[in-house]
Amino acid sequence: MLFCGDKSIIQADYLIDDHPKNLLTFSSEPIIFTSPHNVDETRFLRANNWKEVGDIFL
């Protein structure tokens, strides 16, 4: 887990976040974590809960 304001500086394979603005600047594979403010977002792979995150990685 990493707390960082500017997600564009993160060098990782995946980023899980609930804010689309943070995922837009990420250079690898973004995953949007469902939250009431992003239910209409369709640009990213979605995970509705941590079990689904696990399923993505397994």
N, CA, C and O atoms as a Maestro MAE file, in Angstrom:
{
 s_m_m2io_version
 :::
 2.0.0
}

f_m_ct {
 s_m_title
 :::
 protein
 m_atom[232] {
  # First column is atom index #
  i_m_mmod_type
  r_m_x_coord
  r_m_y_coord
  r_m_z_coord
  i_m_residue_number
  s_m_chain_name
  s_m_pdb_residue_name
  s_m_pdb_atom_name
  i_m_atomic_number
  :::
  1 25 0.848 -1.162 0.000 1 A "MET " " N  " 7
  2 3 0.000 0.000 0.000 1 A "MET " " CA " 6
  3 2 0.898 1.231 0.000 1 A "MET " " C  " 6
  4 15 1.898 1.297 0.715 1 A "MET " " O  " 8
  5 25 0.517 2.194 -0.814 2 A "LEU " " N  " 7
  6 3 1.309 3.406 -0.948 2 A "LEU " " CA " 6
  7 2 0.383 4.614 -0.919 2 A "LEU " " C  " 6
  8 15 -0.630 4.642 -1.618 2 A "LEU " " O  " 8
  9 25 0.723 5.589 -0.130 3 A "PHE " " N  " 7
  10 3 -0.032 6.836 -0.098 3 A "PHE " " CA " 6
  11 2 0.781 7.880 -0.846 3 A "PHE " " C  " 6
  12 15 1.892 8.227 -0.445 3 A "PHE " " O  " 8
  13 25 0.203 8.384 -1.956 4 A "CYS " " N  " 7
  14 3 0.941 9.290 -2.825 4 A "CYS " " CA " 6
  15 2 -0.055 10.182 -3.561 4 A "CYS " " C  " 6
  16 15 -1.049 9.690 -4.095 4 A "CYS " " O  " 8
  17 25 0.201 11.470 -3.591 5 A "GLY " " N  " 7
  18 3 -0.690 12.388 -4.284 5 A "GLY " " CA " 6
  19 2 -0.559 12.315 -5.797 5 A "GLY " " C  " 6
  20 15 -1.566 12.301 -6.504 5 A "GLY " " O  " 8
  21 25 0.658 12.269 -6.300 6 A "ASP " " N  " 7
  22 3 0.913 12.262 -7.740 6 A "ASP " " CA " 6
  23 2 1.180 10.832 -8.202 6 A "ASP " " C  " 6
  24 15 2.304 10.342 -8.090 6 A "ASP " " O  " 8
  25 25 0.158 10.168 -8.717 7 A "LYS " " N  " 7
  26 3 0.277 8.755 -9.102 7 A "LYS " " CA " 6
  27 2 1.142 8.540 -10.341 7 A "LYS " " C  " 6
  28 15 1.549 7.411 -10.617 7 A "LYS " " O  " 8
  29 25 1.426 9.590 -11.080 8 A "SER " " N  " 7
  30 3 2.240 9.426 -12.288 8 A "SER " " CA " 6
  31 2 3.685 9.047 -11.968 8 A "SER " " C  " 6
  32 15 4.396 8.565 -12.849 8 A "SER " " O  " 8
  33 25 4.128 9.251 -10.749 9 A "ILE " " N  " 7
  34 3 5.512 8.920 -10.383 9 A "ILE " " CA " 6
  35 2 5.656 7.473 -9.919 9 A "ILE " " C  " 6
  36 15 6.775 7.011 -9.698 9 A "ILE " " O  " 8
  37 25 4.552 6.754 -9.768 10 A "ILE " " N  " 7
  38 3 4.600 5.379 -9.291 10 A "ILE " " CA " 6
  39 2 5.033 4.452 -10.426 10 A "ILE " " C  " 6
  40 15 4.448 4.461 -11.509 10 A "ILE " " O  " 8
  41 25 6.049 3.666 -10.164 11 A "GLN " " N  " 7
  42 3 6.523 2.668 -11.117 11 A "GLN " " CA " 6
  43 2 6.099 1.297 -10.595 11 A "GLN " " C  " 6
  44 15 6.769 0.720 -9.738 11 A "GLN " " O  " 8
  45 25 4.997 0.785 -11.109 12 A "ALA " " N  " 7
  46 3 4.471 -0.506 -10.674 12 A "ALA " " CA " 6
  47 2 3.728 -1.137 -11.843 12 A "ALA " " C  " 6
  48 15 3.482 -0.483 -12.856 12 A "ALA " " O  " 8
  49 25 3.375 -2.394 -11.701 13 A "ASP " " N  " 7
  50 3 2.634 -3.086 -12.756 13 A "ASP " " CA " 6
  51 2 1.155 -2.747 -12.729 13 A "ASP " " C  " 6
  52 15 0.510 -2.715 -13.777 13 A "ASP " " O  " 8
  53 25 0.605 -2.493 -11.543 14 A "TYR " " N  " 7
  54 3 -0.825 -2.222 -11.376 14 A "TYR " " CA " 6
  55 2 -1.027 -1.085 -10.393 14 A "TYR " " C  " 6
  56 15 -0.221 -0.875 -9.486 14 A "TYR " " O  " 8
  57 25 -2.122 -0.352 -10.588 15 A "LEU " " N  " 7
  58 3 -2.552 0.646 -9.618 15 A "LEU " " CA " 6
  59 2 -4.040 0.451 -9.401 15 A "LEU " " C  " 6
  60 15 -4.822 0.467 -10.352 15 A "LEU " " O  " 8
  61 25 -4.430 0.267 -8.148 16 A "ILE " " N  " 7
  62 3 -5.833 0.133 -7.775 16 A "ILE " " CA " 6
  63 2 -6.214 1.428 -7.075 16 A "ILE " " C  " 6
  64 15 -5.607 1.796 -6.069 16 A "ILE " " O  " 8
  65 25 -7.213 2.116 -7.601 17 A "ASP " " N  " 7
  66 3 -7.622 3.403 -7.042 17 A "ASP " " CA " 6
  67 2 -9.096 3.605 -7.324 17 A "ASP " " C  " 6
  68 15 -9.642 3.000 -8.248 17 A "ASP " " O  " 8
  69 25 -9.741 4.443 -6.544 18 A "ASP " " N  " 7
  70 3 -11.166 4.710 -6.771 18 A "ASP " " CA " 6
  71 2 -11.409 6.015 -7.516 18 A "ASP " " C  " 6
  72 15 -12.551 6.315 -7.861 18 A "ASP " " O  " 8
  73 25 -10.373 6.792 -7.770 19 A "HIS " " N  " 7
  74 3 -10.528 8.060 -8.485 19 A "HIS " " CA " 6
  75 2 -9.969 7.952 -9.904 19 A "HIS " " C  " 6
  76 15 -8.775 7.705 -10.073 19 A "HIS " " O  " 8
  77 25 -10.807 8.131 -10.922 20 A "PRO " " N  " 7
  78 3 -10.341 8.046 -12.309 20 A "PRO " " CA " 6
  79 2 -9.180 8.991 -12.611 20 A "PRO " " C  " 6
  80 15 -8.292 8.634 -13.385 20 A "PRO " " O  " 8
  81 25 -9.164 10.187 -12.019 21 A "LYS " " N  " 7
  82 3 -8.091 11.151 -12.299 21 A "LYS " " CA " 6
  83 2 -6.724 10.581 -11.929 21 A "LYS " " C  " 6
  84 15 -5.726 10.904 -12.572 21 A "LYS " " O  " 8
  85 25 -6.670 9.747 -10.910 22 A "ASN " " N  " 7
  86 3 -5.394 9.133 -10.516 22 A "ASN " " CA " 6
  87 2 -4.975 8.040 -11.483 22 A "ASN " " C  " 6
  88 15 -3.781 7.815 -11.683 22 A "ASN " " O  " 8
  89 25 -5.928 7.366 -12.076 23 A "LEU " " N  " 7
  90 3 -5.620 6.276 -12.995 23 A "LEU " " CA " 6
  91 2 -5.214 6.778 -14.376 23 A "LEU " " C  " 6
  92 15 -4.495 6.087 -15.097 23 A "LEU " " O  " 8
  93 25 -5.662 7.959 -14.746 24 A "LEU " " N  " 7
  94 3 -5.358 8.509 -16.076 24 A "LEU " " CA " 6
  95 2 -3.870 8.741 -16.289 24 A "LEU " " C  " 6
  96 15 -3.388 8.602 -17.413 24 A "LEU " " O  " 8
  97 25 -3.143 9.082 -15.262 25 A "THR " " N  " 7
  98 3 -1.718 9.398 -15.412 25 A "THR " " CA " 6
  99 2 -0.820 8.207 -15.112 25 A "THR " " C  " 6
  100 15 0.401 8.315 -15.224 25 A "THR " " O  " 8
  101 25 -1.400 7.073 -14.735 26 A "PHE " " N  " 7
  102 3 -0.609 5.882 -14.414 26 A "PHE " " CA " 6
  103 2 -0.196 5.199 -15.704 26 A "PHE " " C  " 6
  104 15 -1.016 5.034 -16.607 26 A "PHE " " O  " 8
  105 25 1.069 4.798 -15.804 27 A "SER " " N  " 7
  106 3 1.594 4.302 -17.075 27 A "SER " " CA " 6
  107 2 1.412 2.802 -17.306 27 A "SER " " C  " 6
  108 15 1.600 2.332 -18.428 27 A "SER " " O  " 8
  109 25 1.054 2.043 -16.276 28 A "SER " " N  " 7
  110 3 0.865 0.597 -16.458 28 A "SER " " CA " 6
  111 2 -0.623 0.245 -16.394 28 A "SER " " C  " 6
  112 15 -1.446 0.990 -16.928 28 A "SER " " O  " 8
  113 25 -0.982 -0.851 -15.766 29 A "GLU " " N  " 7
  114 3 -2.361 -1.353 -15.781 29 A "GLU " " CA " 6
  115 2 -3.199 -0.758 -14.639 29 A "GLU " " C  " 6
  116 15 -2.992 -1.111 -13.478 29 A "GLU " " O  " 8
  117 25 -4.144 0.143 -14.957 30 A "PRO " " N  " 7
  118 3 -4.996 0.719 -13.913 30 A "PRO " " CA " 6
  119 2 -6.212 -0.165 -13.634 30 A "PRO " " C  " 6
  120 15 -6.777 -0.769 -14.546 30 A "PRO " " O  " 8
  121 25 -6.602 -0.229 -12.374 31 A "ILE " " N  " 7
  122 3 -7.814 -0.939 -11.958 31 A "ILE " " CA " 6
  123 2 -8.617 0.020 -11.091 31 A "ILE " " C  " 6
  124 15 -8.119 0.534 -10.090 31 A "ILE " " O  " 8
  125 25 -9.855 0.252 -11.483 32 A "ILE " " N  " 7
  126 3 -10.690 1.149 -10.690 32 A "ILE " " CA " 6
  127 2 -11.462 0.330 -9.662 32 A "ILE " " C  " 6
  128 15 -12.094 -0.675 -9.988 32 A "ILE " " O  " 8
  129 25 -11.394 0.781 -8.424 33 A "PHE " " N  " 7
  130 3 -12.102 0.120 -7.327 33 A "PHE " " CA " 6
  131 2 -13.437 0.831 -7.163 33 A "PHE " " C  " 6
  132 15 -13.479 2.042 -6.947 33 A "PHE " " O  " 8
  133 25 -14.516 0.085 -7.263 34 A "THR " " N  " 7
  134 3 -15.856 0.668 -7.260 34 A "THR " " CA " 6
  135 2 -16.147 1.461 -5.997 34 A "THR " " C  " 6
  136 15 -15.893 1.025 -4.874 34 A "THR " " O  " 8
  137 25 -16.693 2.647 -6.239 35 A "SER " " N  " 7
  138 3 -17.121 3.549 -5.183 35 A "SER " " CA " 6
  139 2 -18.311 4.343 -5.741 35 A "SER " " C  " 6
  140 15 -18.438 4.457 -6.960 35 A "SER " " O  " 8
  141 25 -19.176 4.888 -4.894 36 A "PRO " " N  " 7
  142 3 -20.347 5.601 -5.406 36 A "PRO " " CA " 6
  143 2 -20.030 6.697 -6.427 36 A "PRO " " C  " 6
  144 15 -20.831 6.944 -7.328 36 A "PRO " " O  " 8
  145 25 -18.878 7.356 -6.301 37 A "HIS " " N  " 7
  146 3 -18.551 8.458 -7.203 37 A "HIS " " CA " 6
  147 2 -17.992 8.008 -8.557 37 A "HIS " " C  " 6
  148 15 -17.737 8.850 -9.418 37 A "HIS " " O  " 8
  149 25 -17.794 6.683 -8.768 38 A "ASN " " N  " 7
  150 3 -17.222 6.256 -10.048 38 A "ASN " " CA " 6
  151 2 -18.031 5.155 -10.747 38 A "ASN " " C  " 6
  152 15 -17.518 4.491 -11.648 38 A "ASN " " O  " 8
  153 25 -19.278 4.961 -10.344 39 A "VAL " " N  " 7
  154 3 -20.059 3.839 -10.891 39 A "VAL " " CA " 6
  155 2 -20.304 3.953 -12.397 39 A "VAL " " C  " 6
  156 15 -20.544 2.937 -13.049 39 A "VAL " " O  " 8
  157 25 -20.251 5.145 -12.962 40 A "ASP " " N  " 7
  158 3 -20.477 5.320 -14.400 40 A "ASP " " CA " 6
  159 2 -19.184 5.296 -15.216 40 A "ASP " " C  " 6
  160 15 -19.226 5.403 -16.442 40 A "ASP " " O  " 8
  161 25 -18.057 5.157 -14.558 41 A "GLU " " N  " 7
  162 3 -16.752 5.138 -15.236 41 A "GLU " " CA " 6
  163 2 -16.575 3.817 -15.991 41 A "GLU " " C  " 6
  164 15 -16.801 2.743 -15.434 41 A "GLU " " O  " 8
  165 25 -16.168 3.904 -17.260 42 A "THR " " N  " 7
  166 3 -16.026 2.696 -18.088 42 A "THR " " CA " 6
  167 2 -14.643 2.556 -18.734 42 A "THR " " C  " 6
  168 15 -14.423 1.611 -19.492 42 A "THR " " O  " 8
  169 25 -13.722 3.456 -18.458 43 A "ARG " " N  " 7
  170 3 -12.423 3.433 -19.139 43 A "ARG " " CA " 6
  171 2 -11.426 2.447 -18.563 43 A "ARG " " C  " 6
  172 15 -10.377 2.226 -19.169 43 A "ARG " " O  " 8
  173 25 -11.712 1.839 -17.405 44 A "PHE " " N  " 7
  174 3 -10.719 1.029 -16.714 44 A "PHE " " CA " 6
  175 2 -11.280 -0.336 -16.348 44 A "PHE " " C  " 6
  176 15 -12.491 -0.514 -16.220 44 A "PHE " " O  " 8
  177 25 -10.378 -1.295 -16.183 45 A "LEU " " N  " 7
  178 3 -10.746 -2.583 -15.606 45 A "LEU " " CA " 6
  179 2 -11.291 -2.299 -14.212 45 A "LEU " " C  " 6
  180 15 -10.712 -1.504 -13.472 45 A "LEU " " O  " 8
  181 25 -12.409 -2.946 -13.842 46 A "ARG " " N  " 7
  182 3 -13.090 -2.635 -12.584 46 A "ARG " " CA " 6
  183 2 -13.025 -3.801 -11.616 46 A "ARG " " C  " 6
  184 15 -13.130 -4.964 -12.006 46 A "ARG " " O  " 8
  185 25 -12.848 -3.465 -10.341 47 A "ALA " " N  " 7
  186 3 -12.955 -4.428 -9.243 47 A "ALA " " CA " 6
  187 2 -13.975 -3.868 -8.255 47 A "ALA " " C  " 6
  188 15 -13.842 -2.738 -7.785 47 A "ALA " " O  " 8
  189 25 -14.978 -4.657 -7.952 48 A "ASN " " N  " 7
  190 3 -16.042 -4.220 -7.041 48 A "ASN " " CA " 6
  191 2 -15.727 -4.506 -5.580 48 A "ASN " " C  " 6
  192 15 -16.354 -3.935 -4.687 48 A "ASN " " O  " 8
  193 25 -14.755 -5.388 -5.327 49 A "ASN " " N  " 7
  194 3 -14.381 -5.741 -3.955 49 A "ASN " " CA " 6
  195 2 -12.994 -6.383 -4.005 49 A "ASN " " C  " 6
  196 15 -12.440 -6.598 -5.083 49 A "ASN " " O  " 8
  197 25 -12.439 -6.686 -2.827 50 A "TRP " " N  " 7
  198 3 -11.078 -7.225 -2.783 50 A "TRP " " CA " 6
  199 2 -11.006 -8.652 -3.302 50 A "TRP " " C  " 6
  200 15 -9.945 -9.079 -3.760 50 A "TRP " " O  " 8
  201 25 -12.094 -9.400 -3.246 51 A "LYS " " N  " 7
  202 3 -12.096 -10.737 -3.840 51 A "LYS " " CA " 6
  203 2 -11.899 -10.634 -5.349 51 A "LYS " " C  " 6
  204 15 -11.140 -11.408 -5.931 51 A "LYS " " O  " 8
  205 25 -12.576 -9.687 -5.981 52 A "GLU " " N  " 7
  206 3 -12.394 -9.493 -7.419 52 A "GLU " " CA " 6
  207 2 -10.977 -9.044 -7.755 52 A "GLU " " C  " 6
  208 15 -10.442 -9.420 -8.798 52 A "GLU " " O  " 8
  209 25 -10.371 -8.256 -6.898 53 A "VAL " " N  " 7
  210 3 -8.965 -7.884 -7.109 53 A "VAL " " CA " 6
  211 2 -8.121 -9.155 -7.097 53 A "VAL " " C  " 6
  212 15 -7.269 -9.345 -7.965 53 A "VAL " " O  " 8
  213 25 -8.354 -10.021 -6.121 54 A "GLY " " N  " 7
  214 3 -7.627 -11.292 -6.066 54 A "GLY " " CA " 6
  215 2 -7.834 -12.125 -7.301 54 A "GLY " " C  " 6
  216 15 -6.892 -12.740 -7.799 54 A "GLY " " O  " 8
  217 25 -9.061 -12.158 -7.811 55 A "ASP " " N  " 7
  218 3 -9.357 -12.924 -9.035 55 A "ASP " " CA " 6
  219 2 -8.594 -12.373 -10.237 55 A "ASP " " C  " 6
  220 15 -8.181 -13.143 -11.104 55 A "ASP " " O  " 8
  221 25 -8.402 -11.077 -10.303 56 A "ILE " " N  " 7
  222 3 -7.652 -10.471 -11.403 56 A "ILE " " CA " 6
  223 2 -6.202 -10.949 -11.388 56 A "ILE " " C  " 6
  224 15 -5.617 -11.202 -12.442 56 A "ILE " " O  " 8
  225 25 -5.630 -11.072 -10.208 57 A "PHE " " N  " 7
  226 3 -4.226 -11.435 -10.086 57 A "PHE " " CA " 6
  227 2 -3.981 -12.946 -10.123 57 A "PHE " " C  " 6
  228 15 -2.850 -13.379 -10.343 57 A "PHE " " O  " 8
  229 25 -5.002 -13.733 -9.915 58 A "LEU " " N  " 7
  230 3 -4.801 -15.195 -9.877 58 A "LEU " " CA " 6
  231 2 -5.117 -15.846 -11.168 58 A "LEU " " C  " 6
  232 15 -4.997 -17.066 -11.290 58 A "LEU " " O  " 8
  :::
 }
 m_bond[231] {
  # First column is bond index #
  i_m_from
  i_m_to
  i_m_order
  :::
  1 1 2 1
  2 2 3 1
  3 3 4 2
  4 3 5 1
  5 5 6 1
  6 6 7 1
  7 7 8 2
  8 7 9 1
  9 9 10 1
  10 10 11 1
  11 11 12 2
  12 11 13 1
  13 13 14 1
  14 14 15 1
  15 15 16 2
  16 15 17 1
  17 17 18 1
  18 18 19 1
  19 19 20 2
  20 19 21 1
  21 21 22 1
  22 22 23 1
  23 23 24 2
  24 23 25 1
  25 25 26 1
  26 26 27 1
  27 27 28 2
  28 27 29 1
  29 29 30 1
  30 30 31 1
  31 31 32 2
  32 31 33 1
  33 33 34 1
  34 34 35 1
  35 35 36 2
  36 35 37 1
  37 37 38 1
  38 38 39 1
  39 39 40 2
  40 39 41 1
  41 41 42 1
  42 42 43 1
  43 43 44 2
  44 43 45 1
  45 45 46 1
  46 46 47 1
  47 47 48 2
  48 47 49 1
  49 49 50 1
  50 50 51 1
  51 51 52 2
  52 51 53 1
  53 53 54 1
  54 54 55 1
  55 55 56 2
  56 55 57 1
  57 57 58 1
  58 58 59 1
  59 59 60 2
  60 59 61 1
  61 61 62 1
  62 62 63 1
  63 63 64 2
  64 63 65 1
  65 65 66 1
  66 66 67 1
  67 67 68 2
  68 67 69 1
  69 69 70 1
  70 70 71 1
  71 71 72 2
  72 71 73 1
  73 73 74 1
  74 74 75 1
  75 75 76 2
  76 75 77 1
  77 77 78 1
  78 78 79 1
  79 79 80 2
  80 79 81 1
  81 81 82 1
  82 82 83 1
  83 83 84 2
  84 83 85 1
  85 85 86 1
  86 86 87 1
  87 87 88 2
  88 87 89 1
  89 89 90 1
  90 90 91 1
  91 91 92 2
  92 91 93 1
  93 93 94 1
  94 94 95 1
  95 95 96 2
  96 95 97 1
  97 97 98 1
  98 98 99 1
  99 99 100 2
  100 99 101 1
  101 101 102 1
  102 102 103 1
  103 103 104 2
  104 103 105 1
  105 105 106 1
  106 106 107 1
  107 107 108 2
  108 107 109 1
  109 109 110 1
  110 110 111 1
  111 111 112 2
  112 111 113 1
  113 113 114 1
  114 114 115 1
  115 115 116 2
  116 115 117 1
  117 117 118 1
  118 118 119 1
  119 119 120 2
  120 119 121 1
  121 121 122 1
  122 122 123 1
  123 123 124 2
  124 123 125 1
  125 125 126 1
  126 126 127 1
  127 127 128 2
  128 127 129 1
  129 129 130 1
  130 130 131 1
  131 131 132 2
  132 131 133 1
  133 133 134 1
  134 134 135 1
  135 135 136 2
  136 135 137 1
  137 137 138 1
  138 138 139 1
  139 139 140 2
  140 139 141 1
  141 141 142 1
  142 142 143 1
  143 143 144 2
  144 143 145 1
  145 145 146 1
  146 146 147 1
  147 147 148 2
  148 147 149 1
  149 149 150 1
  150 150 151 1
  151 151 152 2
  152 151 153 1
  153 153 154 1
  154 154 155 1
  155 155 156 2
  156 155 157 1
  157 157 158 1
  158 158 159 1
  159 159 160 2
  160 159 161 1
  161 161 162 1
  162 162 163 1
  163 163 164 2
  164 163 165 1
  165 165 166 1
  166 166 167 1
  167 167 168 2
  168 167 169 1
  169 169 170 1
  170 170 171 1
  171 171 172 2
  172 171 173 1
  173 173 174 1
  174 174 175 1
  175 175 176 2
  176 175 177 1
  177 177 178 1
  178 178 179 1
  179 179 180 2
  180 179 181 1
  181 181 182 1
  182 182 183 1
  183 183 184 2
  184 183 185 1
  185 185 186 1
  186 186 187 1
  187 187 188 2
  188 187 189 1
  189 189 190 1
  190 190 191 1
  191 191 192 2
  192 191 193 1
  193 193 194 1
  194 194 195 1
  195 195 196 2
  196 195 197 1
  197 197 198 1
  198 198 199 1
  199 199 200 2
  200 199 201 1
  201 201 202 1
  202 202 203 1
  203 203 204 2
  204 203 205 1
  205 205 206 1
  206 206 207 1
  207 207 208 2
  208 207 209 1
  209 209 210 1
  210 210 211 1
  211 211 212 2
  212 211 213 1
  213 213 214 1
  214 214 215 1
  215 215 216 2
  216 215 217 1
  217 217 218 1
  218 218 219 1
  219 219 220 2
  220 219 221 1
  221 221 222 1
  222 222 223 1
  223 223 224 2
  224 223 225 1
  225 225 226 1
  226 226 227 1
  227 227 228 2
  228 227 229 1
  229 229 230 1
  230 230 231 1
  231 231 232 2
  :::
 }
}
